[in-house]
Amino acid sequence: MHGVPFGLATGNLLVAVALTLLPGAIGFYLGWVNEKQCGGSILPSWLLHGITNVVVSCMTL
């Protein structure tokens, strides 16, 4: 869901690939953290995703 919209908006295949693989790898890692380190709770990755969204939004102002 990250790579396709931004790839289409920029018309750049490299952007589409990077914005598909990087969030996918981070999501895979956070899924592992949720299951193995936090007893199946989605709270850590939910908080990290929210904090990241807030920081990036503030940076774009």
PDBQT receptor file of N, H, CA, C and O in Angstrom, charges set to zero:
ATOM      1  N   MET A   1       0.810  -1.200   0.000  1.00  0.00    +0.000 N 
ATOM      2  CA  MET A   1       0.000   0.000   0.000  1.00  0.00    +0.000 C 
ATOM      3  C   MET A   1       0.852   1.262   0.000  1.00  0.00    +0.000 C 
ATOM      4  O   MET A   1       0.321   2.348  -0.232  1.00  0.00    +0.000 OA
ATOM      5  N   HIS A   2       2.144   1.159   0.250  1.00  0.00    +0.000 N 
ATOM      6  H   HIS A   2       2.576   0.277   0.438  1.00  0.00    +0.000 HD
ATOM      7  CA  HIS A   2       2.982   2.346   0.237  1.00  0.00    +0.000 C 
ATOM      8  C   HIS A   2       3.581   2.579  -1.143  1.00  0.00    +0.000 C 
ATOM      9  O   HIS A   2       3.585   3.707  -1.636  1.00  0.00    +0.000 OA
ATOM     10  N   GLY A   3       4.082   1.527  -1.765  1.00  0.00    +0.000 N 
ATOM     11  H   GLY A   3       4.079   0.610  -1.365  1.00  0.00    +0.000 HD
ATOM     12  CA  GLY A   3       4.825   1.680  -3.003  1.00  0.00    +0.000 C 
ATOM     13  C   GLY A   3       3.995   2.043  -4.213  1.00  0.00    +0.000 C 
ATOM     14  O   GLY A   3       4.407   2.893  -5.003  1.00  0.00    +0.000 OA
ATOM     15  N   VAL A   4       2.847   1.431  -4.382  1.00  0.00    +0.000 N 
ATOM     16  H   VAL A   4       2.512   0.741  -3.740  1.00  0.00    +0.000 HD
ATOM     17  CA  VAL A   4       2.043   1.658  -5.584  1.00  0.00    +0.000 C 
ATOM     18  C   VAL A   4       1.570   3.110  -5.708  1.00  0.00    +0.000 C 
ATOM     19  O   VAL A   4       1.779   3.712  -6.761  1.00  0.00    +0.000 OA
ATOM     20  N   PRO A   5       0.942   3.700  -4.683  1.00  0.00    +0.000 N 
ATOM     21  CA  PRO A   5       0.484   5.087  -4.846  1.00  0.00    +0.000 C 
ATOM     22  C   PRO A   5       1.630   6.069  -5.101  1.00  0.00    +0.000 C 
ATOM     23  O   PRO A   5       1.535   6.925  -5.980  1.00  0.00    +0.000 OA
ATOM     24  N   PHE A   6       2.717   5.939  -4.325  1.00  0.00    +0.000 N 
ATOM     25  H   PHE A   6       2.794   5.243  -3.611  1.00  0.00    +0.000 HD
ATOM     26  CA  PHE A   6       3.831   6.868  -4.510  1.00  0.00    +0.000 C 
ATOM     27  C   PHE A   6       4.574   6.594  -5.805  1.00  0.00    +0.000 C 
ATOM     28  O   PHE A   6       5.076   7.520  -6.442  1.00  0.00    +0.000 OA
ATOM     29  N   GLY A   7       4.648   5.339  -6.197  1.00  0.00    +0.000 N 
ATOM     30  H   GLY A   7       4.240   4.587  -5.679  1.00  0.00    +0.000 HD
ATOM     31  CA  GLY A   7       5.273   4.999  -7.477  1.00  0.00    +0.000 C 
ATOM     32  C   GLY A   7       4.491   5.565  -8.645  1.00  0.00    +0.000 C 
ATOM     33  O   GLY A   7       5.073   6.086  -9.597  1.00  0.00    +0.000 OA
ATOM     34  N   LEU A   8       3.181   5.464  -8.573  1.00  0.00    +0.000 N 
ATOM     35  H   LEU A   8       2.708   5.041  -7.799  1.00  0.00    +0.000 HD
ATOM     36  CA  LEU A   8       2.349   6.033  -9.634  1.00  0.00    +0.000 C 
ATOM     37  C   LEU A   8       2.420   7.555  -9.633  1.00  0.00    +0.000 C 
ATOM     38  O   LEU A   8       2.441   8.177 -10.695  1.00  0.00    +0.000 OA
ATOM     39  N   ALA A   9       2.458   8.156  -8.448  1.00  0.00    +0.000 N 
ATOM     40  H   ALA A   9       2.441   7.650  -7.585  1.00  0.00    +0.000 HD
ATOM     41  CA  ALA A   9       2.508   9.618  -8.352  1.00  0.00    +0.000 C 
ATOM     42  C   ALA A   9       3.813  10.175  -8.899  1.00  0.00    +0.000 C 
ATOM     43  O   ALA A   9       3.827  11.231  -9.531  1.00  0.00    +0.000 OA
ATOM     44  N   THR A  10       4.914   9.462  -8.655  1.00  0.00    +0.000 N 
ATOM     45  H   THR A  10       4.902   8.604  -8.141  1.00  0.00    +0.000 HD
ATOM     46  CA  THR A  10       6.208   9.945  -9.113  1.00  0.00    +0.000 C 
ATOM     47  C   THR A  10       6.572   9.430 -10.503  1.00  0.00    +0.000 C 
ATOM     48  O   THR A  10       7.415  10.011 -11.186  1.00  0.00    +0.000 OA
ATOM     49  N   GLY A  11       5.938   8.345 -10.912  1.00  0.00    +0.000 N 
ATOM     50  H   GLY A  11       5.253   7.873 -10.357  1.00  0.00    +0.000 HD
ATOM     51  CA  GLY A  11       6.281   7.736 -12.190  1.00  0.00    +0.000 C 
ATOM     52  C   GLY A  11       7.643   7.078 -12.173  1.00  0.00    +0.000 C 
ATOM     53  O   GLY A  11       8.252   6.877 -13.224  1.00  0.00    +0.000 OA
ATOM     54  N   ASN A  12       8.126   6.741 -10.987  1.00  0.00    +0.000 N 
ATOM     55  H   ASN A  12       7.631   6.905 -10.134  1.00  0.00    +0.000 HD
ATOM     56  CA  ASN A  12       9.463   6.197 -10.830  1.00  0.00    +0.000 C 
ATOM     57  C   ASN A  12       9.366   4.775 -10.282  1.00  0.00    +0.000 C 
ATOM     58  O   ASN A  12       8.868   4.568  -9.175  1.00  0.00    +0.000 OA
ATOM     59  N   LEU A  13       9.832   3.807 -11.042  1.00  0.00    +0.000 N 
ATOM     60  H   LEU A  13      10.237   3.974 -11.941  1.00  0.00    +0.000 HD
ATOM     61  CA  LEU A  13       9.774   2.409 -10.643  1.00  0.00    +0.000 C 
ATOM     62  C   LEU A  13      10.642   2.148  -9.414  1.00  0.00    +0.000 C 
ATOM     63  O   LEU A  13      10.253   1.376  -8.537  1.00  0.00    +0.000 OA
ATOM     64  N   LEU A  14      11.809   2.780  -9.339  1.00  0.00    +0.000 N 
ATOM     65  H   LEU A  14      12.125   3.407 -10.051  1.00  0.00    +0.000 HD
ATOM     66  CA  LEU A  14      12.695   2.589  -8.201  1.00  0.00    +0.000 C 
ATOM     67  C   LEU A  14      12.031   3.045  -6.900  1.00  0.00    +0.000 C 
ATOM     68  O   LEU A  14      12.176   2.393  -5.867  1.00  0.00    +0.000 OA
ATOM     69  N   VAL A  15      11.308   4.160  -6.950  1.00  0.00    +0.000 N 
ATOM     70  H   VAL A  15      11.191   4.690  -7.790  1.00  0.00    +0.000 HD
ATOM     71  CA  VAL A  15      10.576   4.649  -5.773  1.00  0.00    +0.000 C 
ATOM     72  C   VAL A  15       9.512   3.637  -5.374  1.00  0.00    +0.000 C 
ATOM     73  O   VAL A  15       9.346   3.343  -4.190  1.00  0.00    +0.000 OA
ATOM     74  N   ALA A  16       8.803   3.112  -6.338  1.00  0.00    +0.000 N 
ATOM     75  H   ALA A  16       8.938   3.350  -7.299  1.00  0.00    +0.000 HD
ATOM     76  CA  ALA A  16       7.751   2.132  -6.052  1.00  0.00    +0.000 C 
ATOM     77  C   ALA A  16       8.329   0.879  -5.401  1.00  0.00    +0.000 C 
ATOM     78  O   ALA A  16       7.761   0.355  -4.443  1.00  0.00    +0.000 OA
ATOM     79  N   VAL A  17       9.444   0.407  -5.915  1.00  0.00    +0.000 N 
ATOM     80  H   VAL A  17       9.905   0.833  -6.693  1.00  0.00    +0.000 HD
ATOM     81  CA  VAL A  17      10.069  -0.796  -5.360  1.00  0.00    +0.000 C 
ATOM     82  C   VAL A  17      10.590  -0.522  -3.950  1.00  0.00    +0.000 C 
ATOM     83  O   VAL A  17      10.364  -1.315  -3.036  1.00  0.00    +0.000 OA
ATOM     84  N   ALA A  18      11.284   0.598  -3.776  1.00  0.00    +0.000 N 
ATOM     85  H   ALA A  18      11.467   1.243  -4.518  1.00  0.00    +0.000 HD
ATOM     86  CA  ALA A  18      11.836   0.933  -2.460  1.00  0.00    +0.000 C 
ATOM     87  C   ALA A  18      10.731   1.115  -1.431  1.00  0.00    +0.000 C 
ATOM     88  O   ALA A  18      10.858   0.656  -0.295  1.00  0.00    +0.000 OA
ATOM     89  N   LEU A  19       9.647   1.782  -1.819  1.00  0.00    +0.000 N 
ATOM     90  H   LEU A  19       9.544   2.155  -2.741  1.00  0.00    +0.000 HD
ATOM     91  CA  LEU A  19       8.554   2.032  -0.876  1.00  0.00    +0.000 C 
ATOM     92  C   LEU A  19       7.633   0.833  -0.716  1.00  0.00    +0.000 C 
ATOM     93  O   LEU A  19       6.655   0.900   0.029  1.00  0.00    +0.000 OA
ATOM     94  N   THR A  20       7.926  -0.244  -1.394  1.00  0.00    +0.000 N 
ATOM     95  H   THR A  20       8.720  -0.298  -2.000  1.00  0.00    +0.000 HD
ATOM     96  CA  THR A  20       7.236  -1.505  -1.150  1.00  0.00    +0.000 C 
ATOM     97  C   THR A  20       8.100  -2.400  -0.261  1.00  0.00    +0.000 C 
ATOM     98  O   THR A  20       7.606  -2.992   0.698  1.00  0.00    +0.000 OA
ATOM     99  N   LEU A  21       9.382  -2.494  -0.582  1.00  0.00    +0.000 N 
ATOM    100  H   LEU A  21       9.783  -2.013  -1.361  1.00  0.00    +0.000 HD
ATOM    101  CA  LEU A  21      10.266  -3.388   0.156  1.00  0.00    +0.000 C 
ATOM    102  C   LEU A  21      10.614  -2.879   1.560  1.00  0.00    +0.000 C 
ATOM    103  O   LEU A  21      10.615  -3.657   2.514  1.00  0.00    +0.000 OA
ATOM    104  N   LEU A  22      10.904  -1.598   1.691  1.00  0.00    +0.000 N 
ATOM    105  H   LEU A  22      10.903  -0.966   0.916  1.00  0.00    +0.000 HD
ATOM    106  CA  LEU A  22      11.299  -1.073   2.997  1.00  0.00    +0.000 C 
ATOM    107  C   LEU A  22      10.174  -1.184   4.028  1.00  0.00    +0.000 C 
ATOM    108  O   LEU A  22      10.404  -1.745   5.100  1.00  0.00    +0.000 OA
ATOM    109  N   PRO A  23       8.966  -0.674   3.754  1.00  0.00    +0.000 N 
ATOM    110  CA  PRO A  23       7.895  -0.865   4.743  1.00  0.00    +0.000 C 
ATOM    111  C   PRO A  23       7.549  -2.335   4.959  1.00  0.00    +0.000 C 
ATOM    112  O   PRO A  23       7.158  -2.728   6.058  1.00  0.00    +0.000 OA
ATOM    113  N   GLY A  24       7.693  -3.145   3.916  1.00  0.00    +0.000 N 
ATOM    114  H   GLY A  24       8.011  -2.826   3.023  1.00  0.00    +0.000 HD
ATOM    115  CA  GLY A  24       7.432  -4.579   4.068  1.00  0.00    +0.000 C 
ATOM    116  C   GLY A  24       8.411  -5.229   5.029  1.00  0.00    +0.000 C 
ATOM    117  O   GLY A  24       8.024  -6.046   5.864  1.00  0.00    +0.000 OA
ATOM    118  N   ALA A  25       9.685  -4.863   4.908  1.00  0.00    +0.000 N 
ATOM    119  H   ALA A  25       9.999  -4.199   4.230  1.00  0.00    +0.000 HD
ATOM    120  CA  ALA A  25      10.706  -5.413   5.803  1.00  0.00    +0.000 C 
ATOM    121  C   ALA A  25      10.480  -4.924   7.239  1.00  0.00    +0.000 C 
ATOM    122  O   ALA A  25      10.603  -5.698   8.188  1.00  0.00    +0.000 OA
ATOM    123  N   ILE A  26      10.155  -3.653   7.389  1.00  0.00    +0.000 N 
ATOM    124  H   ILE A  26      10.055  -3.024   6.618  1.00  0.00    +0.000 HD
ATOM    125  CA  ILE A  26       9.885  -3.119   8.725  1.00  0.00    +0.000 C 
ATOM    126  C   ILE A  26       8.657  -3.795   9.326  1.00  0.00    +0.000 C 
ATOM    127  O   ILE A  26       8.653  -4.136  10.509  1.00  0.00    +0.000 OA
ATOM    128  N   GLY A  27       7.624  -3.989   8.527  1.00  0.00    +0.000 N 
ATOM    129  H   GLY A  27       7.626  -3.712   7.566  1.00  0.00    +0.000 HD
ATOM    130  CA  GLY A  27       6.419  -4.673   8.996  1.00  0.00    +0.000 C 
ATOM    131  C   GLY A  27       6.696  -6.105   9.406  1.00  0.00    +0.000 C 
ATOM    132  O   GLY A  27       6.162  -6.586  10.406  1.00  0.00    +0.000 OA
ATOM    133  N   PHE A  28       7.530  -6.787   8.638  1.00  0.00    +0.000 N 
ATOM    134  H   PHE A  28       7.964  -6.397   7.826  1.00  0.00    +0.000 HD
ATOM    135  CA  PHE A  28       7.906  -8.162   8.982  1.00  0.00    +0.000 C 
ATOM    136  C   PHE A  28       8.633  -8.183  10.324  1.00  0.00    +0.000 C 
ATOM    137  O   PHE A  28       8.344  -9.022  11.177  1.00  0.00    +0.000 OA
ATOM    138  N   TYR A  29       9.572  -7.265  10.508  1.00  0.00    +0.000 N 
ATOM    139  H   TYR A  29       9.806  -6.583   9.816  1.00  0.00    +0.000 HD
ATOM    140  CA  TYR A  29      10.316  -7.179  11.770  1.00  0.00    +0.000 C 
ATOM    141  C   TYR A  29       9.380  -6.870  12.939  1.00  0.00    +0.000 C 
ATOM    142  O   TYR A  29       9.472  -7.499  13.993  1.00  0.00    +0.000 OA
ATOM    143  N   LEU A  30       8.487  -5.907  12.753  1.00  0.00    +0.000 N 
ATOM    144  H   LEU A  30       8.413  -5.396  11.896  1.00  0.00    +0.000 HD
ATOM    145  CA  LEU A  30       7.567  -5.562  13.837  1.00  0.00    +0.000 C 
ATOM    146  C   LEU A  30       6.609  -6.708  14.153  1.00  0.00    +0.000 C 
ATOM    147  O   LEU A  30       6.225  -6.893  15.307  1.00  0.00    +0.000 OA
ATOM    148  N   GLY A  31       6.226  -7.468  13.147  1.00  0.00    +0.000 N 
ATOM    149  H   GLY A  31       6.538  -7.318  12.209  1.00  0.00    +0.000 HD
ATOM    150  CA  GLY A  31       5.408  -8.659  13.388  1.00  0.00    +0.000 C 
ATOM    151  C   GLY A  31       6.158  -9.675  14.233  1.00  0.00    +0.000 C 
ATOM    152  O   GLY A  31       5.582 -10.301  15.122  1.00  0.00    +0.000 OA
ATOM    153  N   TRP A  32       7.445  -9.836  13.952  1.00  0.00    +0.000 N 
ATOM    154  H   TRP A  32       7.913  -9.328  13.229  1.00  0.00    +0.000 HD
ATOM    155  CA  TRP A  32       8.278 -10.734  14.741  1.00  0.00    +0.000 C 
ATOM    156  C   TRP A  32       8.365 -10.228  16.180  1.00  0.00    +0.000 C 
ATOM    157  O   TRP A  32       8.226 -11.007  17.123  1.00  0.00    +0.000 OA
ATOM    158  N   VAL A  33       8.595  -8.922  16.350  1.00  0.00    +0.000 N 
ATOM    159  H   VAL A  33       8.708  -8.289  15.584  1.00  0.00    +0.000 HD
ATOM    160  CA  VAL A  33       8.661  -8.343  17.700  1.00  0.00    +0.000 C 
ATOM    161  C   VAL A  33       7.349  -8.582  18.440  1.00  0.00    +0.000 C 
ATOM    162  O   VAL A  33       7.352  -8.977  19.606  1.00  0.00    +0.000 OA
ATOM    163  N   ASN A  34       6.227  -8.341  17.759  1.00  0.00    +0.000 N 
ATOM    164  H   ASN A  34       6.225  -8.020  16.812  1.00  0.00    +0.000 HD
ATOM    165  CA  ASN A  34       4.920  -8.549  18.394  1.00  0.00    +0.000 C 
ATOM    166  C   ASN A  34       4.768  -9.978  18.898  1.00  0.00    +0.000 C 
ATOM    167  O   ASN A  34       4.329 -10.203  20.025  1.00  0.00    +0.000 OA
ATOM    168  N   GLU A  35       5.130 -10.934  18.064  1.00  0.00    +0.000 N 
ATOM    169  H   GLU A  35       5.486 -10.751  17.148  1.00  0.00    +0.000 HD
ATOM    170  CA  GLU A  35       4.916 -12.339  18.416  1.00  0.00    +0.000 C 
ATOM    171  C   GLU A  35       5.943 -12.870  19.403  1.00  0.00    +0.000 C 
ATOM    172  O   GLU A  35       5.583 -13.554  20.361  1.00  0.00    +0.000 OA
ATOM    173  N   LYS A  36       7.204 -12.565  19.184  1.00  0.00    +0.000 N 
ATOM    174  H   LYS A  36       7.496 -12.009  18.406  1.00  0.00    +0.000 HD
ATOM    175  CA  LYS A  36       8.270 -13.197  19.979  1.00  0.00    +0.000 C 
ATOM    176  C   LYS A  36       8.668 -12.407  21.218  1.00  0.00    +0.000 C 
ATOM    177  O   LYS A  36       9.079 -13.001  22.215  1.00  0.00    +0.000 OA
ATOM    178  N   GLN A  37       8.557 -11.093  21.178  1.00  0.00    +0.000 N 
ATOM    179  H   GLN A  37       8.223 -10.611  20.368  1.00  0.00    +0.000 HD
ATOM    180  CA  GLN A  37       9.039 -10.286  22.289  1.00  0.00    +0.000 C 
ATOM    181  C   GLN A  37       7.914  -9.718  23.154  1.00  0.00    +0.000 C 
ATOM    182  O   GLN A  37       8.132  -9.400  24.323  1.00  0.00    +0.000 OA
ATOM    183  N   CYS A  38       6.732  -9.592  22.597  1.00  0.00    +0.000 N 
ATOM    184  H   CYS A  38       6.555  -9.850  21.647  1.00  0.00    +0.000 HD
ATOM    185  CA  CYS A  38       5.645  -8.900  23.310  1.00  0.00    +0.000 C 
ATOM    186  C   CYS A  38       4.413  -9.767  23.507  1.00  0.00    +0.000 C 
ATOM    187  O   CYS A  38       3.323  -9.248  23.750  1.00  0.00    +0.000 OA
ATOM    188  N   GLY A  39       4.570 -11.057  23.408  1.00  0.00    +0.000 N 
ATOM    189  H   GLY A  39       5.455 -11.478  23.211  1.00  0.00    +0.000 HD
ATOM    190  CA  GLY A  39       3.476 -11.973  23.697  1.00  0.00    +0.000 C 
ATOM    191  C   GLY A  39       2.268 -11.848  22.783  1.00  0.00    +0.000 C 
ATOM    192  O   GLY A  39       1.148 -12.137  23.203  1.00  0.00    +0.000 OA
ATOM    193  N   GLY A  40       2.474 -11.424  21.543  1.00  0.00    +0.000 N 
ATOM    194  H   GLY A  40       3.384 -11.190  21.202  1.00  0.00    +0.000 HD
ATOM    195  CA  GLY A  40       1.381 -11.317  20.588  1.00  0.00    +0.000 C 
ATOM    196  C   GLY A  40       0.663  -9.984  20.594  1.00  0.00    +0.000 C 
ATOM    197  O   GLY A  40      -0.279  -9.793  19.826  1.00  0.00    +0.000 OA
ATOM    198  N   SER A  41       1.081  -9.061  21.435  1.00  0.00    +0.000 N 
ATOM    199  H   SER A  41       1.847  -9.216  22.059  1.00  0.00    +0.000 HD
ATOM    200  CA  SER A  41       0.438  -7.746  21.502  1.00  0.00    +0.000 C 
ATOM    201  C   SER A  41       0.827  -6.896  20.298  1.00  0.00    +0.000 C 
ATOM    202  O   SER A  41       1.989  -6.877  19.893  1.00  0.00    +0.000 OA
ATOM    203  N   ILE A  42      -0.142  -6.199  19.734  1.00  0.00    +0.000 N 
ATOM    204  H   ILE A  42      -1.086  -6.214  20.063  1.00  0.00    +0.000 HD
ATOM    205  CA  ILE A  42       0.160  -5.299  18.621  1.00  0.00    +0.000 C 
ATOM    206  C   ILE A  42       0.500  -3.893  19.106  1.00  0.00    +0.000 C 
ATOM    207  O   ILE A  42       0.804  -3.014  18.299  1.00  0.00    +0.000 OA
ATOM    208  N   LEU A  43       0.449  -3.680  20.400  1.00  0.00    +0.000 N 
ATOM    209  H   LEU A  43       0.202  -4.393  21.055  1.00  0.00    +0.000 HD
ATOM    210  CA  LEU A  43       0.671  -2.349  20.955  1.00  0.00    +0.000 C 
ATOM    211  C   LEU A  43       2.028  -1.739  20.583  1.00  0.00    +0.000 C 
ATOM    212  O   LEU A  43       2.063  -0.566  20.209  1.00  0.00    +0.000 OA
ATOM    213  N   PRO A  44       3.144  -2.470  20.666  1.00  0.00    +0.000 N 
ATOM    214  CA  PRO A  44       4.429  -1.851  20.309  1.00  0.00    +0.000 C 
ATOM    215  C   PRO A  44       4.484  -1.357  18.864  1.00  0.00    +0.000 C 
ATOM    216  O   PRO A  44       4.927  -0.237  18.613  1.00  0.00    +0.000 OA
ATOM    217  N   SER A  45       4.042  -2.173  17.921  1.00  0.00    +0.000 N 
ATOM    218  H   SER A  45       3.682  -3.083  18.125  1.00  0.00    +0.000 HD
ATOM    219  CA  SER A  45       4.100  -1.737  16.522  1.00  0.00    +0.000 C 
ATOM    220  C   SER A  45       3.053  -0.668  16.230  1.00  0.00    +0.000 C 
ATOM    221  O   SER A  45       3.275   0.201  15.386  1.00  0.00    +0.000 OA
ATOM    222  N   TRP A  46       1.936  -0.721  16.908  1.00  0.00    +0.000 N 
ATOM    223  H   TRP A  46       1.755  -1.426  17.593  1.00  0.00    +0.000 HD
ATOM    224  CA  TRP A  46       0.907   0.316  16.748  1.00  0.00    +0.000 C 
ATOM    225  C   TRP A  46       1.449   1.660  17.211  1.00  0.00    +0.000 C 
ATOM    226  O   TRP A  46       1.275   2.670  16.529  1.00  0.00    +0.000 OA
ATOM    227  N   LEU A  47       2.105   1.677  18.368  1.00  0.00    +0.000 N 
ATOM    228  H   LEU A  47       2.245   0.857  18.923  1.00  0.00    +0.000 HD
ATOM    229  CA  LEU A  47       2.687   2.913  18.892  1.00  0.00    +0.000 C 
ATOM    230  C   LEU A  47       3.805   3.431  17.987  1.00  0.00    +0.000 C 
ATOM    231  O   LEU A  47       3.872   4.627  17.703  1.00  0.00    +0.000 OA
ATOM    232  N   LEU A  48       4.677   2.538  17.538  1.00  0.00    +0.000 N 
ATOM    233  H   LEU A  48       4.624   1.567  17.769  1.00  0.00    +0.000 HD
ATOM    234  CA  LEU A  48       5.781   2.958  16.668  1.00  0.00    +0.000 C 
ATOM    235  C   LEU A  48       5.257   3.527  15.358  1.00  0.00    +0.000 C 
ATOM    236  O   LEU A  48       5.778   4.530  14.871  1.00  0.00    +0.000 OA
ATOM    237  N   HIS A  49       4.247   2.914  14.788  1.00  0.00    +0.000 N 
ATOM    238  H   HIS A  49       3.823   2.099  15.183  1.00  0.00    +0.000 HD
ATOM    239  CA  HIS A  49       3.654   3.401  13.541  1.00  0.00    +0.000 C 
ATOM    240  C   HIS A  49       3.041   4.783  13.763  1.00  0.00    +0.000 C 
ATOM    241  O   HIS A  49       3.225   5.684  12.945  1.00  0.00    +0.000 OA
ATOM    242  N   GLY A  50       2.322   4.946  14.854  1.00  0.00    +0.000 N 
ATOM    243  H   GLY A  50       2.173   4.214  15.518  1.00  0.00    +0.000 HD
ATOM    244  CA  GLY A  50       1.709   6.247  15.152  1.00  0.00    +0.000 C 
ATOM    245  C   GLY A  50       2.740   7.330  15.392  1.00  0.00    +0.000 C 
ATOM    246  O   GLY A  50       2.596   8.445  14.890  1.00  0.00    +0.000 OA
ATOM    247  N   ILE A  51       3.785   7.015  16.156  1.00  0.00    +0.000 N 
ATOM    248  H   ILE A  51       3.901   6.110  16.563  1.00  0.00    +0.000 HD
ATOM    249  CA  ILE A  51       4.843   7.987  16.419  1.00  0.00    +0.000 C 
ATOM    250  C   ILE A  51       5.549   8.379  15.127  1.00  0.00    +0.000 C 
ATOM    251  O   ILE A  51       5.846   9.553  14.903  1.00  0.00    +0.000 OA
ATOM    252  N   THR A  52       5.814   7.396  14.286  1.00  0.00    +0.000 N 
ATOM    253  H   THR A  52       5.574   6.443  14.467  1.00  0.00    +0.000 HD
ATOM    254  CA  THR A  52       6.456   7.679  12.996  1.00  0.00    +0.000 C 
ATOM    255  C   THR A  52       5.591   8.597  12.149  1.00  0.00    +0.000 C 
ATOM    256  O   THR A  52       6.103   9.532  11.534  1.00  0.00    +0.000 OA
ATOM    257  N   ASN A  53       4.290   8.346  12.106  1.00  0.00    +0.000 N 
ATOM    258  H   ASN A  53       3.874   7.586  12.606  1.00  0.00    +0.000 HD
ATOM    259  CA  ASN A  53       3.385   9.203  11.339  1.00  0.00    +0.000 C 
ATOM    260  C   ASN A  53       3.389  10.638  11.856  1.00  0.00    +0.000 C 
ATOM    261  O   ASN A  53       3.384  11.583  11.067  1.00  0.00    +0.000 OA
ATOM    262  N   VAL A  54       3.399  10.806  13.183  1.00  0.00    +0.000 N 
ATOM    263  H   VAL A  54       3.403  10.038  13.824  1.00  0.00    +0.000 HD
ATOM    264  CA  VAL A  54       3.409  12.139  13.765  1.00  0.00    +0.000 C 
ATOM    265  C   VAL A  54       4.715  12.860  13.444  1.00  0.00    +0.000 C 
ATOM    266  O   VAL A  54       4.700  14.031  13.062  1.00  0.00    +0.000 OA
ATOM    267  N   VAL A  55       5.845  12.167  13.597  1.00  0.00    +0.000 N 
ATOM    268  H   VAL A  55       5.857  11.217  13.907  1.00  0.00    +0.000 HD
ATOM    269  CA  VAL A  55       7.145  12.782  13.328  1.00  0.00    +0.000 C 
ATOM    270  C   VAL A  55       7.258  13.194  11.865  1.00  0.00    +0.000 C 
ATOM    271  O   VAL A  55       7.676  14.315  11.571  1.00  0.00    +0.000 OA
ATOM    272  N   VAL A  56       6.894  12.311  10.949  1.00  0.00    +0.000 N 
ATOM    273  H   VAL A  56       6.555  11.401  11.188  1.00  0.00    +0.000 HD
ATOM    274  CA  VAL A  56       6.977  12.633   9.515  1.00  0.00    +0.000 C 
ATOM    275  C   VAL A  56       6.039  13.771   9.173  1.00  0.00    +0.000 C 
ATOM    276  O   VAL A  56       6.392  14.645   8.380  1.00  0.00    +0.000 OA
ATOM    277  N   SER A  57       4.857  13.777   9.753  1.00  0.00    +0.000 N 
ATOM    278  H   SER A  57       4.571  13.067  10.397  1.00  0.00    +0.000 HD
ATOM    279  CA  SER A  57       3.914  14.887   9.492  1.00  0.00    +0.000 C 
ATOM    280  C   SER A  57       4.473  16.209   9.975  1.00  0.00    +0.000 C 
ATOM    281  O   SER A  57       4.345  17.224   9.289  1.00  0.00    +0.000 OA
ATOM    282  N   CYS A  58       5.090  16.214  11.147  1.00  0.00    +0.000 N 
ATOM    283  H   CYS A  58       5.193  15.390  11.704  1.00  0.00    +0.000 HD
ATOM    284  CA  CYS A  58       5.693  17.446  11.670  1.00  0.00    +0.000 C 
ATOM    285  C   CYS A  58       6.871  17.903  10.815  1.00  0.00    +0.000 C 
ATOM    286  O   CYS A  58       7.096  19.103  10.656  1.00  0.00    +0.000 OA
ATOM    287  N   MET A  59       7.609  16.964  10.274  1.00  0.00    +0.000 N 
ATOM    288  H   MET A  59       7.426  15.989  10.404  1.00  0.00    +0.000 HD
ATOM    289  CA  MET A  59       8.763  17.307   9.433  1.00  0.00    +0.000 C 
ATOM    290  C   MET A  59       8.335  17.945   8.112  1.00  0.00    +0.000 C 
ATOM    291  O   MET A  59       9.089  18.717   7.520  1.00  0.00    +0.000 OA
ATOM    292  N   THR A  60       7.143  17.627   7.659  1.00  0.00    +0.000 N 
ATOM    293  H   THR A  60       6.530  17.000   8.140  1.00  0.00    +0.000 HD
ATOM    294  CA  THR A  60       6.687  18.155   6.369  1.00  0.00    +0.000 C 
ATOM    295  C   THR A  60       6.040  19.526   6.485  1.00  0.00    +0.000 C 
ATOM    296  O   THR A  60       5.728  20.150   5.471  1.00  0.00    +0.000 OA
ATOM    297  N   LEU A  61       5.835  20.000   7.703  1.00  0.00    +0.000 N 
ATOM    298  H   LEU A  61       6.089  19.493   8.527  1.00  0.00    +0.000 HD
ATOM    299  CA  LEU A  61       5.216  21.324   7.873  1.00  0.00    +0.000 C 
ATOM    300  C   LEU A  61       6.145  22.432   7.495  1.00  0.00    +0.000 C 
ATOM    301  O   LEU A  61       5.777  23.603   7.581  1.00  0.00    +0.000 OA
TER     302      LEU A  61
